[in-house]
Amino acid sequence: MRRSKTLEKLKNNELVKICALGHFMPFYVAHAAQSGFDAIWLDAEHRAWNTRELQAIMAYCHQYDIDCMMRPASIDKVSLYRQLEDGAAGMLVPHVNDVERATYLRDCLKFPPLGDRGIDSVGQDNGFMFTDVNDYTDKANENTFLICQIETAEALENAEAIISTDGVDGVFVGPGDMQLRITKNNLGFTLEEAIEKVAALCQQYGKAWGLPVSDVATGQKRYQQGARLLAYGGEFVTLVNMLNENSKGMDEMIS
């Protein structure tokens, strides 16, 4: 079974380098891996994918040895663990607001005795091979991860219970959703205070945390605060920036 680079890095307190992908671009997987990223945040929450596209991208992730960090469109139990069977290294699940949701997700994604995941054992995650059931389930539990997104005031209030849940490997602050709710609902805290609370709780319980960053300086700040799951860049922003730069360059050609 392929070992998760994300979990290996976290065990050594090292930075997990994450980039985003929301469109079916197989070449992106190869270049992300060759550029030194550990994981691709595959976004199905805000982007449309069909099953075969997801399976193909996960196969490329295995070929080029980079984790597929799946952000699922649904938290239906069978759909979640089927994506692990198809090759996802773990799940980045949005809007986990309470410990009941965190426990449910743990049960979906982990085999007994930790959870209640259904067993198949002949998917891409196991090389399409029949192997010893105990060996397979033990290795699967060791090499698949659950990261819960903290994006609302309710989630922040319940952050300690979520973070301390056995089987939750880490949490990911959603700064866009959190800031939207802080602003629109006139909440009595700032985004920075929310991040600081999550960072302190993760340090207390020995769990990983992170978030997306938009520039190097912010990434340095979060890393110094203890964040080891940092997402920086993706195909959408990269292509938009490239097109703007190329258009500007063509204007310069005729100036």
Stockholm file with secondary structure:
# STOCKHOLM 1.0

chainA/1-255         MRRSKTLEKLKNNELVKICALGHFMPFYVAHAAQSGFDAIWLDAEHRAWNTRELQAIMAYCHQYDIDCMMRPASIDKVSLYRQLEDGAAGMLVPHVNDVERATYLRDCLKFPPLGDRGIDSVGQDNGFMFTDVNDYTDKANENTFLICQIETAEALENAEAIISTDGVDGVFVGPGDMQLRITKNNLGFTLEEAIEKVAALCQQYGKAWGLPVSDVATGQKRYQQGARLLAYGGEFVTLVNMLNENSKGMDEMIS
#=GR chainA/1-255 SS CCCCHHHHHHHTTCCEEEEEECSCCHHHHHHHHHTTCSEEEEECSSSCCCHHHHHHHHHHHHHTTCEEEEECSCCCHHHHHHHHHTTCCEEEESCCCSHHHHHHHHHHHSCTTTCCCCCCCCSGGGTTCCCCHHHHHHHHHHHCEEEEEECSHHHHHTHHHHHTSTTCCEEEECHHHHHHHHHHTTCSSCHHHHHHHHHHHHHHHTCEEEEECSSHHHHHHHHHTTCCEEEEEEHHHHHHHHHHHHHHHHHHHTC
#=GC SS_cons         CCCCHHHHHHHTTCCEEEEEECSCCHHHHHHHHHTTCSEEEEECSSSCCCHHHHHHHHHHHHHTTCEEEEECSCCCHHHHHHHHHTTCCEEEESCCCSHHHHHHHHHHHSCTTTCCCCCCCCSGGGTTCCCCHHHHHHHHHHHCEEEEEECSHHHHHTHHHHHTSTTCCEEEECHHHHHHHHHHTTCSSCHHHHHHHHHHHHHHHTCEEEEECSSHHHHHHHHHTTCCEEEEEEHHHHHHHHHHHHHHHHHHHTC
//
